[in-house]
Amino acid sequence: MARYSAQIYMHGSQGQWLTPIYSRISDISRYLRRAFDAGLFTHRDETNIKEIVVLKGAMRKMPTIHGYYDWDGNKLKLDKSKPAFIHNILYGLES
């Protein structure tokens, strides 16, 4: 069974943060919405998100990049201009 997590990259020097592992990408969207609504990331304004990289993992396999996403304020939206399979090859993630 595939599992998904996300790396959220911020503009400037604010760094990155990671989400928990979920069974669906929509669960990552719900987690982000709740986190921003609850003020858990008050020092990181949601409009300051540069990009979100969703990783797909499975048992006994190295995670691969599933896709690059943008945050529209309510949900994740796939950025089709960045093909994940090319990045997986460049980073040596394809088996």
Rosetta blueprint (number, residue, H / E / L):
1 M L
2 A L
3 R E
4 Y E
5 S E
6 A E
7 Q E
8 I E
9 Y E
10 M E
11 H L
12 G L
13 S L
14 Q L
15 G L
16 Q E
17 W E
18 L E
19 T L
20 P L
21 I L
22 Y E
23 S L
24 R L
25 I H
26 S H
27 D H
28 I H
29 S H
30 R H
31 Y H
32 L H
33 R H
34 R H
35 A H
36 F H
37 D H
38 A H
39 G L
40 L L
41 F L
42 T L
43 H L
44 R L
45 D L
46 E H
47 T H
48 N H
49 I E
50 K E
51 E E
52 I E
53 V E
54 V E
55 L E
56 K E
57 G E
58 A L
59 M L
60 R L
61 K L
62 M L
63 P L
64 T E
65 I E
66 H E
67 G E
68 Y E
69 Y E
70 D E
71 W E
72 D L
73 G L
74 N L
75 K L
76 L E
77 K E
78 L E
79 D L
80 K L
81 S L
82 K L
83 P L
84 A H
85 F H
86 I H
87 H H
88 N H
89 I H
90 L H
91 Y L
92 G L
93 L L
94 E L
95 S L
